[in-house]
Structure formats: C-alpha cells, structure tokens
Amino acid sequence: FNWLAEALDAADLSGMLSKPAGPFTLFAPLDEAFTSLPDGLFKCLLKPENKGTLTDILEYHIVEGKVCSDDLSHGMSGKTLNGDDVDVDLSDGIKINDSNMVTPDIRATNGIIHAID
C-alpha cells in the first residue's frame, strides 16, 4: 500500500486513521490501482492545491467502524467518511461498488483493511 500511504500523508489523513481514533474500515486500493490512473494524475492529486479533492477521494474509501468480510451482505450499503455510500455485491466474490476485494480482513490496530483492485 505504498501509493495509498503516500496519498494519506499528503491529505493529512494518516494521523486521523491512527489510534486512539477509530475503529475504521479502509477499502485500500492496491498499488496497481494507482498505476492504472492516467499519466500524471496521481502526482497532480498530491499537490497541496489539490488536497481537498484528494481528501474527498480517500475518505470515500473509509467507513467508520470495524466491518469484517463476514459482516457484509449482498445489497448492503455503507456511508463513507465523505458522505457517499458504497454498495456491496456478493454475487461473484466480494465487490465494493465496481472493485473486487482481493484480500479481506487485514487486521489493523484500530480497525480493518480490505485490499481492493
């Protein structure tokens, strides 16, 4: 999660996700997800003048509370920290919106991480 960590630092969200805050559930894009972005977009989002946009994107990947994969049900939705909902699809594996959950239930000190593609 190197690219995600860099983005969280740029958005000043790393501290918010650390104990004693939380628990949180993070739908964490793999580094490959970031490399599939259009050329230059990631570096552009890291610029201070784009911090609001970057924060909004990252908060879309975070839900309050510890939600393990066993807690998910088909059609379930959850409100993210940016106020938008994410939807769960269990018809073919585990999908969060259009992203596949490739590694579920990675334990963290203040919640859970689900790696998505």
N, C-alpha and C positions, 0 to 999 in steps of 0.2 A: 504493500500500500504506500509506496514511496511518493507517487504523484499526489495521492489523496492527502498524505501528511503535509506535503508542501502547500497544497491548497488550503488546508485547515489552518496552517500557520499564517498564511497570507491574509486570511479572513479573520484572524484572531479568534478562532473557534476552538483551538486546542485546549486552552485553559478551561473553557466552558464545559468541555467533554471530560475533564479530569475530575477525580474525586475531590471534594465531597459532593460535587454536583451529580445529578442523575438519580436513578439509573436511566440510561438511554439505549435505544436500539439504532444501530447505524447500518444502513444498507450501503456497503462500501464498494464502490467500483474498483475493479482490478486495474492495475497499471495499463493493461492492454486497452481498456475502455477509454482512457485518456489519450492514448496514442492514436486511436481511431478518429479523434476530433480533427476538424480541418486544420491545415498547417497554420501555426501561429496563434490559434485561438486560446490554447491553454496559457501561453506566456502573456497574452493580452489580458486574460482574466486575472492574472497575478498582479497586475499593475495597481498601485494604490487608488487610482481614479476609478477602477472597476470593482472595488471592494464590495460595494452594495450588491452588485449583480452576482459576484462570486459567493457572497454570504447567502443570498437567496437560493442559489443553486445547491449549495452544500446543505442548507437547512432543510431542503426538500428530501434529503437522504437520511434524516434523523427523526425518530419518533420518540416521544417521552415514554419511559417505562421499559422494562426488560421483556421483550417479546421473543420467545424461542420459536423455532420452526414448528414444534408440536402444538403451539398455541394458535397457529394460523388455520383458517378455514376458508374454503372456496367462496369467493364473492365478498370476503371481508374487506373492509377499508379502514385506513387509519390516518389520522391527521398528523402531518409533519410539522416540524418547528416553523416552517414558513407559512403555515396555514392551509396548504393544499393537501388533498387526500392522495394516498397511494392505494392501489387495489391489488388484492391477492387472487391469483389464478392457480389452482391446483390440478387443472385438467391434464397437464402433461409436465410433471415435475412441479417445481415451485417457481412461480413468476411473480415479480413485483412490478406492476404495470407491464412493460414490454421486456424487462430484464430478467434473465434467468438467475436464480440463486444457485451459485456453483459450489459454495462452501458455507453451509449454515452453521449457526450456533458456535461461533468462535467466542469463547469467554473473555471478557474484559473486566477490569477492576470495578467498573461502575456500569456494567450492562452487558450487552451482547452485540456482536458484529456478524452480519451476514454478507459474505462476498458475492457481488453480482457482476455480470458481464457487461 
